[in-house]
């Protein structure tokens, strides 16, 4: 686990698995390629291109708000 003073850097084009909140008791798992960041109102989101594990949704972009990770 990184120390408090170490930054986590995501590399565009790399494959990541991200767990985020979908519902109060249920996490959502996203597997795909990191494309960058997006501004959503006053928040920042990760932009992930879904991989083949998502079936028909492969290739779609998912925005994951930073406070949901």
Backbone as JSON, one array per atom type, in Angstrom:
{
  "sequence": "XXXXXXXXXXXXXXXXXXXXXXXXXXXXXXXXXXXXXXXXXXXXXXXXXXXXXXXXXXXXXXXXXXXXX",
  "N": [[0.85, -1.18, 0.0], [0.6, 2.22, -0.86], [2.43, 4.88, 0.69], [1.25, 7.8, 2.47], [2.38, 10.06, 1.27], [2.98, 9.25, -1.27], [2.15, 9.33, -4.67], [-0.42, 7.87, -6.65], [-0.21, 6.73, -9.86], [-1.91, 6.43, -12.85], [-1.61, 4.77, -15.93], [-2.34, 5.75, -19.16], [-4.04, 3.62, -21.43], [-3.38, 1.28, -20.19], [-4.42, -1.81, -18.65], [-6.87, -2.12, -16.17], [-8.45, -3.11, -13.09], [-11.19, -2.03, -11.4], [-12.88, -1.45, -8.42], [-15.91, -0.16, -7.44], [-18.56, 1.78, -5.89], [-21.78, 0.59, -6.45], [-24.29, 0.2, -5.46], [-25.67, 0.61, -2.18], [-24.84, -1.7, -0.67], [-23.51, -3.2, -2.52], [-20.72, -3.74, -4.49], [-19.41, -2.53, -7.64], [-17.67, -4.0, -10.27], [-15.25, -3.04, -12.53], [-13.55, -3.76, -15.46], [-11.07, -2.84, -17.61], [-9.56, -0.6, -20.03], [-7.65, 2.16, -19.13], [-8.44, 5.39, -20.06], [-8.24, 8.06, -19.44], [-9.0, 11.09, -17.66], [-12.07, 12.71, -16.68], [-14.0, 15.67, -16.32], [-16.75, 16.01, -14.26], [-19.3, 17.84, -13.46], [-18.54, 19.14, -10.39], [-16.65, 17.28, -9.83], [-14.21, 14.66, -10.4], [-13.7, 12.11, -12.79], [-12.73, 8.73, -13.58], [-12.02, 7.52, -16.79], [-12.85, 4.65, -18.35], [-12.38, 2.21, -20.79], [-14.39, -0.44, -21.47], [-13.55, -3.9, -21.26], [-13.47, -7.2, -22.87], [-14.61, -8.83, -20.93], [-16.99, -7.74, -20.18], [-18.89, -8.45, -21.95], [-21.41, -7.71, -24.27], [-21.1, -5.02, -23.84], [-18.51, -4.4, -24.35], [-15.95, -2.18, -25.28], [-17.39, 0.11, -24.78], [-17.44, 3.24, -23.0], [-16.89, 3.86, -19.58], [-17.61, 6.03, -16.98], [-16.21, 6.63, -13.89], [-16.83, 8.04, -10.95], [-14.59, 9.75, -8.8], [-15.05, 9.76, -5.99], [-16.48, 7.46, -5.66], [-14.89, 5.27, -5.72]],
  "CA": [[0.0, 0.0, 0.0], [1.43, 3.4, -0.91], [2.4, 5.8, 1.83], [0.42, 8.98, 2.26], [3.05, 11.04, 0.43], [3.22, 8.69, -2.59], [1.03, 9.48, -5.59], [-0.75, 6.74, -7.51], [-0.26, 7.21, -11.24], [-2.5, 5.51, -13.8], [-1.02, 4.92, -17.25], [-3.33, 5.6, -20.22], [-3.88, 2.44, -22.27], [-3.12, 0.09, -19.36], [-5.59, -2.55, -18.2], [-7.09, -2.0, -14.74], [-9.69, -3.6, -12.47], [-11.58, -1.02, -10.42], [-14.11, -1.72, -7.67], [-16.54, 1.09, -7.02], [-19.9, 1.61, -5.32], [-22.92, 0.57, -7.37], [-25.41, 0.39, -4.55], [-25.2, 0.72, -0.79], [-24.17, -2.92, -0.21], [-23.02, -3.98, -3.65], [-19.7, -3.07, -5.3], [-19.39, -2.78, -9.08], [-16.3, -4.26, -10.73], [-15.01, -2.61, -13.9], [-12.28, -4.19, -16.01], [-10.9, -2.19, -18.9], [-8.37, 0.2, -20.33], [-7.73, 3.54, -18.65], [-8.33, 6.34, -21.16], [-7.93, 9.39, -18.94], [-9.89, 11.66, -16.66], [-13.11, 13.61, -17.19], [-14.63, 16.53, -15.33], [-18.19, 15.82, -14.18], [-19.71, 18.88, -12.52], [-17.42, 19.56, -9.54], [-15.92, 16.07, -9.47], [-13.36, 14.08, -11.43], [-14.03, 10.7, -13.03], [-11.86, 7.92, -14.41], [-12.66, 7.05, -18.02], [-12.39, 3.29, -18.6], [-12.98, 1.51, -21.92], [-14.67, -1.78, -20.98], [-12.93, -4.98, -22.03], [-14.35, -8.29, -23.31], [-15.3, -9.47, -19.79], [-18.28, -7.07, -20.03], [-19.78, -8.96, -23.0], [-21.87, -6.79, -25.32], [-20.68, -3.64, -23.52], [-17.09, -4.23, -24.69], [-15.66, -0.99, -26.08], [-18.09, 1.3, -24.24], [-16.69, 4.0, -21.99], [-17.55, 4.0, -18.29], [-17.07, 7.08, -16.12], [-16.3, 6.25, -12.49], [-16.52, 9.21, -10.14], [-13.5, 9.48, -7.86], [-15.52, 9.48, -4.63], [-17.16, 6.16, -5.65], [-13.87, 4.21, -5.76]],
  "C": [[0.89, 1.23, 0.0], [1.33, 4.23, 0.36], [1.59, 7.02, 1.46], [1.05, 9.98, 1.28], [3.36, 10.51, -0.98], [1.97, 8.83, -3.46], [0.82, 8.19, -6.37], [-0.93, 7.29, -8.92], [-0.84, 6.11, -12.12], [-1.94, 5.81, -15.19], [-2.1, 4.73, -18.32], [-3.01, 4.39, -21.11], [-3.63, 1.16, -21.49], [-4.44, -0.5, -18.88], [-5.68, -2.48, -16.68], [-8.39, -2.69, -14.34], [-10.01, -2.63, -11.34], [-12.87, -1.47, -9.74], [-14.65, -0.39, -7.16], [-17.94, 0.79, -6.48], [-20.95, 1.64, -6.42], [-24.2, 0.83, -6.59], [-24.84, 0.38, -3.13], [-24.38, -0.5, -0.35], [-23.49, -3.71, -1.31], [-21.95, -3.21, -4.43], [-19.85, -3.43, -6.78], [-17.94, -2.98, -9.48], [-16.2, -3.89, -12.2], [-13.62, -3.09, -14.31], [-12.16, -3.55, -17.39], [-9.65, -1.35, -18.96], [-8.59, 1.65, -19.92], [-7.49, 4.48, -19.82], [-7.96, 7.74, -20.7], [-8.91, 9.8, -17.87], [-10.92, 12.54, -17.34], [-13.65, 14.43, -16.03], [-16.13, 16.31, -15.41], [-18.68, 16.75, -13.07], [-18.49, 19.32, -11.71], [-16.57, 18.38, -9.11], [-15.07, 15.62, -10.65], [-13.7, 12.61, -11.56], [-12.9, 10.04, -13.82], [-12.65, 7.52, -15.64], [-12.03, 5.7, -18.35], [-13.13, 2.74, -19.82], [-13.15, 0.05, -21.51], [-14.05, -2.84, -21.88], [-13.94, -6.1, -22.3], [-15.09, -8.98, -22.17], [-16.68, -8.87, -19.55], [-19.25, -7.45, -21.15], [-20.11, -7.93, -24.06], [-21.45, -5.34, -25.07], [-19.21, -3.39, -23.84], [-16.93, -3.01, -25.6], [-16.38, 0.26, -25.6], [-17.22, 1.96, -23.18], [-17.53, 4.08, -20.72], [-16.84, 5.1, -17.51], [-17.28, 6.65, -14.67], [-15.87, 7.47, -11.67], [-15.51, 8.86, -9.04], [-13.98, 9.14, -6.46], [-16.26, 8.14, -4.54], [-16.17, 4.99, -5.63], [-13.5, 3.84, -4.33]]
}
